[in-house]
Amino acid sequence: MPDNRDIGTSVADTSLSMVTALSAEVIVLRERLEIVERLVEAQGLFGQSEIDDFKPDETIAAIIKQKRLAFIARVFGAMRV
């Protein structure tokens, strides 16, 4: 009979690894996005309101959705036991 502590530790370790990796990724992305937004605004290309008001067309929306689903599969694929 398997020891439940091993299963719990495995799930906890996997969860902690996932959260740590995602946290590192999020902070890097936020920092880079901040830089990009400041650069494009300084260059007069577009401002925060254009980003906030952007409405993707069907093609771009499909690309965004596909990338979102692939990301979710990668992240939560680690949780498969």
C-alpha positions as CSV (number, residue, x, y, z in Angstrom):
1,M,0.0,0.0,0.0
2,P,1.5,3.4,-1.0
3,D,2.4,5.9,1.7
4,N,0.1,8.9,1.4
5,R,2.8,11.2,2.7
6,D,4.9,10.4,-0.4
7,I,1.9,11.4,-2.7
8,G,1.3,14.6,-0.8
9,T,4.9,15.6,-0.8
10,S,5.1,14.8,-4.5
11,V,2.0,17.0,-5.3
12,A,3.3,19.7,-2.9
13,D,6.7,19.7,-4.5
14,T,5.3,19.8,-8.0
15,S,2.9,22.6,-7.0
16,L,5.7,24.7,-5.4
17,S,7.9,24.2,-8.5
18,M,5.1,25.2,-10.8
19,V,4.3,28.4,-8.7
20,T,8.0,29.3,-8.4
21,A,8.5,28.9,-12.2
22,L,5.4,30.9,-13.0
23,S,6.3,33.6,-10.5
24,A,9.7,34.1,-12.1
25,E,8.1,34.1,-15.6
26,V,5.5,36.7,-14.6
27,I,7.9,39.1,-13.1
28,V,10.2,39.0,-16.1
29,L,7.2,39.5,-18.4
30,R,5.9,42.4,-16.4
31,E,9.3,44.1,-16.3
32,R,9.7,43.7,-20.1
33,L,6.2,44.9,-20.8
34,E,6.7,48.0,-18.7
35,I,9.8,48.7,-20.7
36,V,8.1,48.2,-24.1
37,E,5.1,50.3,-23.1
38,R,7.4,53.2,-22.0
39,L,9.5,52.9,-25.2
40,V,6.6,52.9,-27.6
41,E,4.9,55.8,-25.8
42,A,8.2,57.8,-25.7
43,Q,8.5,57.2,-29.5
44,G,5.0,58.4,-30.0
45,L,3.9,55.1,-31.6
46,F,0.9,54.5,-29.3
47,G,0.0,55.0,-25.6
48,Q,-1.6,53.1,-22.8
49,S,-5.1,53.9,-24.0
50,E,-4.5,52.2,-27.3
51,I,-3.3,49.1,-25.5
52,D,-6.3,49.1,-23.2
53,D,-8.8,49.7,-26.0
54,F,-7.3,47.2,-28.5
55,K,-9.9,44.8,-29.9
56,P,-8.3,41.9,-31.8
57,D,-9.9,40.7,-35.0
58,E,-10.9,37.1,-35.4
59,T,-7.5,35.9,-36.7
60,I,-5.6,37.6,-33.8
61,A,-8.2,36.4,-31.3
62,A,-7.7,32.8,-32.5
63,I,-3.9,33.1,-32.2
64,I,-4.2,34.5,-28.7
65,K,-6.6,31.7,-27.7
66,Q,-4.3,29.0,-29.1
67,K,-1.3,30.4,-27.3
68,R,-3.4,30.6,-24.0
69,L,-4.5,27.0,-24.3
70,A,-1.0,25.8,-25.1
71,F,0.3,27.7,-22.0
72,I,-2.4,26.2,-19.8
73,A,-1.5,22.7,-21.1
74,R,2.2,23.3,-20.3
75,V,1.6,24.6,-16.9
76,F,-1.0,22.2,-15.7
77,G,0.6,19.3,-17.5
78,A,3.1,19.3,-14.7
79,M,0.3,18.5,-12.3
80,R,-0.5,15.1,-13.9
81,V,0.4,12.4,-11.5
